[in-house]
């Protein structure tokens, strides 16, 4: 069994698909919800996730960026494991102390950034992260998500580990 197959098996056991009507952040109402964050409570499963994502990430990456509860845990795990700079993006600019969208490392034009997140539906969250990173001048190499559930469009390459169908 390869790493991807093992990941699918582990995620299926966690029962991450909730089949009830929910409101999604950027996609309105849906008949189901994919709760990848539930997997973050299991270190062995989280390790499988970041190892699988690492296989897809451009090895010229100098910085991993993530936002929210879906992306930040992945950014922390990947940057720690592979000794990369870590940029934690805020949803809204911090209004106190040092005014910024960034916690941790702020990328520079010399950086090559890979963005990570848990679920891709419309691409709204990733587009916001990309727009937040643009003023830094860093090159964004791509976005990497655990589950692709929709057909949204973003301006950089997107890779994903699984689709919703893989988890059913």
N, C-alpha and C positions, 0 to 999 in steps of 0.2 A: 504494500500500500504506500503510495507516495504522500508527500506532505499535504498536498491539496485534498486528496481523498480523506486523509486522517482529519483534516480541519473540518470538512463537510460532516463527517461522522460525529465529531465532537460537538459541533454547533447544532446539529439535528437533535442530539440528546438533551441539549439545553432548552429546547422548545422556544425558540426566539421569535416565531411568527405568531402574532396575536390577531385572530380573525374577528375583529369587531371594528365598528366605524370609529375612526380617529381623525383629528385635524393635523395635517402635516405642516411643517414650517413654511415651505414654499410651494406646496402642491394642492392645497385645499383639503377636501375630505377624501378619505380612502377607506376601503373595506377591510384593510389589514395594516399592521404595523410590524416593522422589522426592528427588533430590539437588540442590536449587536452589543450595545453597552452592557447588557446582562452578562455577556461573555467576559467582560473585563474583570469580573469578580473571580475568575478562575485563572490563576497564573499560568497553568499548563496550556490552556486554550489561547490566552493572550500571546504566549510565546509562539505558538503555531501561527497566529495571525501575523505578528511582526516578521517572523522568518519568511513567510510566504510573500508578504509585501516587499521585503528586502530583495527577493529574487527578481522583482519587477522594476526596482528603482535603478535609475542611471547611476553607475558607480562614480561619476564625476560630481555627484551631489556633495555640497559642502555644508548644507543646512537643511534641516527638516522643519517644516512649519505645520502647525495644526491649530484648530479653533474649536472651542466648545468641548462638551463632554465626549463627543465622538472622536475628535481629532487630537486633542491634547494628550490623552493617555498614550495613543500610538506614537505621537511625536516624541514623548518622553522616553518610551521604551526603545524606539529605533535610534534616537540620538545617543542614548546611554550605551546601548549594545554595540553600536558601530562608530562611536566616538565622533559624532558630528555635532555641529552647533545646533541649537534649538531655539526656534522662534515661536512663541506662543501668542497667537493673535486674539485680541479682544473683539467681541461683537460690536462694542461701542467704545469710542475713545474715552480713556480714563480722564475724569474731570478734576482730579486732585493730585497732589504731589507732582510727579513728572507727567505732563499731559502726553499721552501716547496710545496707540493701538497695540503696541508691542510690550510683552513681558519677556524676559530673557534676552536673547541675542536679537539685535536689529540688523538684518542683512545689509550688505553694501554692494556696490556694482561689481565687485570681484566674486560675489557668491553665486552659486548655482543651487537653486532651491527646489526641493521636492515637497509637495503638499500631501498630507494624509488626512483621511476622514473615514467615518464608519459606513455611511450609506449615501449613495448617489441616486437622486430621484429626478430633479429638474436641473441640477447644477447651480442653483441659487447660492448656496453656502460657499461653494468653491469659487464662483465668480466674485463674490464679495472678498474672499481671501486674496484672490489674484489682484483685485483693484487696490486692496490695502498694501500689497507688496510692491506694486508698480513704482511708487515714488522712491523706493530704495534703490532702484536701478539694477537690482539683482535679476539674473536670468532665471526664469521659472522653467524647469525641465519637464515637469508633468505633475499630474494629480493621481493619487493612488487611493482606492477605496476598497473596503472589505466586500460590500455587496452593492451591485448595480440593480436598482429596481425600476428605473425609468430611462427615458430617452432624451434627457436634456442635452444642451450643447454648451461646451466651454471652449476657450480659445487655445488651450494647451492640450497635449496628449493626456488621455485618461486611460488608466488601467484599473482593473478590478479583479478580485479573487474569485467571486462567486456571483451568481444571479439569484434572485428570489426562488426561481424554480429549483435550483440546486438544494435549497433548504426544505422544500416541501416533501 
